[in-house]
Amino acid sequence: MSDFIKSNLVLKATNLSKVYQEASLSTAVFASLNLDVQEGEKLAIIGSSGSGKSTLLHLLAGLDQPSSGDVQLMGQAFSGLNEVKRGRLRNQYMGFVYQFHYLLPELTALENVMMPLRIRRDSASQAQKQSQVLLQRVGLGHRLHHKPSELSGGERQRVAMARALITQPKCILADEPTGNLDYHSAEQVFNLMLELNQEFGTALLIVTHDLSLAAKMDRQLILRDGSLHTQ
């Protein structure tokens, strides 16, 4: 882990490949893909539909296993951990924002944001206090006790962002985070993501096909033919 600390590396993929095997047919998604994500960096991975953006995100999060190669989060390789330990590592250092908010419908905004802390076994009172502060920060202090069905699309994504940030992760992975929103809401939500990235010093990696959003990031990479290319 010392190399990560010295270089401010948060996430590293080395010689990553993914091959899907169905009967005698092999389909290669990636081959020898390499990626470094630095602390506080804003990185966009751009790709057309079917290019493998979401598959790559799942590999980087340790939610799927590569066919070969390795992914390290804060110096720890996912491949050397069982599922429980991978989950703990993700909970400690990663947050996720998806195109669809994936909030639990039966819980309030406050309860949804509290959940990662409760999974980590923080006390209910501490989790509630931290979640209230963060929801206030994303402009939803007046919506604490509303359920997802009572919130607008943009508000739901703000709750999802608060949930992703509540553990103070080193890295947030976002999969088309504004893809399900109208233009005005998408602009508001994305600008808020950039503000929070700067405020919390959390690395932000988004996969998107939206070039205007990608242009606001520090660095843009294009996923094409199983490899990452500089724009």
C-alpha positions as CSV (number, residue, x, y, z in Angstrom):
1,M,0.0,0.0,0.0
2,S,3.0,2.3,0.5
3,D,3.3,2.9,-3.3
4,F,-0.3,4.0,-3.4
5,I,0.2,6.4,-0.5
6,K,3.4,7.9,-2.0
7,S,1.8,8.4,-5.4
8,N,-1.7,9.4,-4.2
9,L,-3.1,6.5,-6.3
10,V,-6.6,5.4,-5.3
11,L,-7.5,2.9,-8.0
12,K,-5.3,0.9,-10.3
13,A,-6.1,-1.6,-13.1
14,T,-3.2,-3.6,-14.5
15,N,-3.4,-5.7,-17.7
16,L,-7.1,-6.1,-17.3
17,S,-8.9,-8.5,-19.6
18,K,-12.4,-9.8,-19.7
19,V,-13.6,-12.6,-22.0
20,Y,-17.1,-14.1,-22.0
21,Q,-17.3,-17.7,-22.9
22,E,-20.5,-19.2,-24.3
23,A,-20.1,-22.8,-25.5
24,S,-17.3,-22.6,-28.1
25,L,-17.7,-18.9,-28.7
26,S,-15.3,-16.5,-26.9
27,T,-16.0,-12.7,-26.8
28,A,-13.2,-10.5,-25.6
29,V,-14.4,-7.2,-24.1
30,F,-11.0,-5.9,-22.9
31,A,-7.4,-6.9,-23.5
32,S,-4.5,-5.7,-21.4
33,L,-6.3,-2.6,-20.2
34,N,-4.4,-0.3,-17.8
35,L,-5.8,2.6,-15.7
36,D,-4.6,4.7,-12.8
37,V,-7.0,7.0,-10.8
38,Q,-5.4,9.6,-8.6
39,E,-6.8,11.1,-5.3
40,G,-9.2,13.9,-6.1
41,E,-9.1,13.4,-9.9
42,K,-12.1,13.8,-12.2
43,L,-11.9,11.3,-14.9
44,A,-14.4,10.5,-17.7
45,I,-14.5,7.3,-19.7
46,I,-16.4,7.8,-22.9
47,G,-17.7,5.0,-25.0
48,S,-20.6,4.2,-27.3
49,S,-23.3,1.8,-26.3
50,G,-22.0,-1.7,-26.1
51,S,-18.3,-0.7,-25.8
52,G,-18.1,-2.2,-22.3
53,K,-18.2,0.9,-20.1
54,S,-20.5,-0.7,-17.5
55,T,-18.5,-4.0,-17.5
56,L,-15.3,-2.0,-16.9
57,L,-17.0,-0.2,-14.0
58,H,-18.0,-3.5,-12.4
59,L,-14.5,-4.8,-12.7
60,L,-13.0,-1.6,-11.1
61,A,-15.5,-2.0,-8.3
62,G,-14.7,-5.6,-7.7
63,L,-18.3,-6.6,-8.5
64,D,-17.1,-8.8,-11.3
65,Q,-13.9,-10.8,-11.8
66,P,-11.5,-10.1,-14.7
67,S,-10.4,-13.0,-16.9
68,S,-6.9,-11.9,-16.2
69,G,-5.1,-8.9,-14.7
70,D,-5.7,-7.1,-11.4
71,V,-7.6,-4.2,-9.8
72,Q,-6.3,-2.6,-6.7
73,L,-8.2,-0.2,-4.4
74,M,-6.0,1.7,-2.0
75,G,-3.3,-0.9,-2.6
76,Q,-5.4,-4.0,-1.9
77,A,-6.1,-6.3,-4.8
78,F,-9.7,-7.5,-5.1
79,S,-8.5,-10.8,-6.5
80,G,-6.9,-11.7,-3.1
81,L,-10.1,-11.2,-1.1
82,N,-13.2,-13.2,-0.6
83,E,-16.6,-11.6,-1.3
84,V,-17.1,-10.4,2.3
85,K,-13.7,-8.7,2.4
86,R,-14.3,-7.2,-1.0
87,G,-17.6,-5.8,0.3
88,R,-15.8,-4.3,3.3
89,L,-13.2,-2.7,1.1
90,R,-15.8,-1.2,-1.2
91,N,-17.8,0.1,1.8
92,Q,-14.8,1.8,3.2
93,Y,-13.3,3.4,0.1
94,M,-15.9,3.5,-2.7
95,G,-19.2,5.1,-3.4
96,F,-21.5,4.5,-6.4
97,V,-23.9,6.6,-8.4
98,Y,-25.9,5.0,-11.2
99,Q,-28.2,6.2,-14.0
100,F,-31.1,4.8,-11.9
101,H,-30.9,5.9,-8.3
102,Y,-31.5,2.4,-6.7
103,L,-32.9,3.9,-3.6
104,L,-34.9,1.6,-1.4
105,P,-38.5,2.6,-1.9
106,E,-39.8,1.8,1.6
107,L,-37.1,4.0,3.2
108,T,-37.0,7.8,3.6
109,A,-34.2,9.9,2.0
110,L,-32.6,10.0,5.5
111,E,-32.8,6.3,6.0
112,N,-31.4,5.6,2.5
113,V,-28.3,7.8,3.2
114,M,-27.8,6.2,6.6
115,M,-27.7,2.7,5.3
116,P,-24.0,2.4,4.3
117,L,-23.1,3.7,7.8
118,R,-25.4,1.2,9.5
119,I,-24.0,-1.6,7.3
120,R,-20.6,-0.5,8.7
121,R,-22.2,-0.8,12.2
122,D,-22.0,2.9,13.1
123,S,-24.5,3.9,15.7
124,A,-27.9,4.9,14.6
125,S,-27.6,8.4,16.2
126,Q,-24.2,9.1,14.6
127,A,-25.4,7.8,11.2
128,Q,-28.5,10.0,11.4
129,K,-26.5,13.1,12.4
130,Q,-24.0,12.7,9.5
131,S,-26.8,11.9,7.0
132,Q,-28.8,15.0,8.0
133,V,-25.7,17.2,7.5
134,L,-24.9,15.7,4.1
135,L,-28.5,15.9,2.9
136,Q,-28.6,19.5,3.9
137,R,-25.4,20.1,1.9
138,V,-27.0,18.7,-1.3
139,G,-30.0,20.9,-0.8
140,L,-32.4,18.3,0.6
141,G,-32.6,19.3,4.3
142,H,-36.4,19.8,3.8
143,R,-36.8,16.3,2.3
144,L,-35.3,14.2,5.0
145,H,-38.5,12.2,5.6
146,H,-39.7,11.9,2.1
147,K,-39.6,8.5,0.3
148,P,-38.2,8.2,-3.2
149,S,-41.7,8.2,-4.7
150,E,-42.3,11.6,-3.2
151,L,-39.1,13.1,-4.8
152,S,-38.3,14.4,-8.3
153,G,-35.8,12.6,-10.4
154,G,-33.1,15.2,-9.7
155,E,-33.8,15.0,-5.9
156,R,-33.5,11.2,-6.0
157,Q,-30.1,11.5,-7.7
158,R,-29.1,14.0,-5.0
159,V,-30.0,11.4,-2.3
160,A,-28.0,8.8,-4.2
161,M,-25.0,11.2,-4.3
162,A,-25.3,11.8,-0.5
163,R,-25.5,8.0,0.0
164,A,-22.4,7.5,-2.1
165,L,-20.5,10.2,-0.1
166,I,-21.6,9.4,3.4
167,T,-18.7,7.0,4.1
168,Q,-16.2,9.7,2.9
169,P,-14.9,7.3,0.2
170,K,-11.7,7.8,-1.7
171,C,-13.3,7.2,-5.0
172,I,-16.8,7.5,-6.5
173,L,-17.8,5.5,-9.6
174,A,-20.7,6.9,-11.6
175,D,-22.4,5.1,-14.4
176,E,-24.3,7.6,-16.7
177,P,-25.2,9.5,-13.5
178,T,-27.5,12.0,-15.3
179,G,-28.7,9.8,-18.1
180,N,-32.2,9.5,-16.7
181,L,-32.7,13.2,-16.1
182,D,-34.0,16.1,-18.2
183,Y,-31.3,18.6,-19.4
184,H,-31.9,21.1,-16.6
185,S,-31.9,18.5,-13.8
186,A,-28.8,16.8,-15.3
187,E,-26.9,20.1,-15.4
188,Q,-27.7,20.8,-11.8
189,V,-26.9,17.3,-10.5
190,F,-23.6,17.1,-12.5
191,N,-22.4,20.5,-11.3
192,L,-23.2,19.5,-7.8
193,M,-21.1,16.3,-8.3
194,L,-18.2,18.5,-9.4
195,E,-18.6,20.8,-6.3
196,L,-18.6,17.8,-4.0
197,N,-15.6,16.3,-5.7
198,Q,-13.6,19.4,-5.0
199,E,-15.0,19.8,-1.4
200,F,-14.4,16.3,-0.3
201,G,-11.3,15.5,-2.3
202,T,-12.9,12.3,-3.6
203,A,-11.8,10.9,-6.9
204,L,-14.7,10.9,-9.4
205,L,-14.7,8.4,-12.3
206,I,-17.7,8.6,-14.6
207,V,-18.6,6.5,-17.6
208,T,-20.7,8.4,-20.1
209,H,-21.5,8.9,-23.7
210,D,-22.2,12.6,-23.1
211,L,-19.3,14.5,-24.5
212,S,-20.4,17.8,-22.9
213,L,-20.3,16.3,-19.4
214,A,-17.0,14.5,-20.1
215,A,-15.5,17.9,-21.2
216,K,-15.9,19.2,-17.6
217,M,-13.6,16.5,-16.2
218,D,-9.8,16.8,-15.7
219,R,-9.1,13.9,-18.0
220,Q,-11.1,12.0,-20.7
221,L,-10.4,8.5,-22.0
222,I,-12.2,6.8,-24.8
223,L,-13.0,3.1,-24.5
224,R,-12.8,1.7,-28.0
225,D,-12.0,-1.8,-29.3
226,G,-11.3,-3.1,-25.8
227,S,-8.7,-0.4,-25.0
228,L,-8.5,3.0,-23.4
229,H,-7.3,5.9,-25.6
230,T,-6.6,9.5,-24.8
231,Q,-9.0,11.9,-26.5
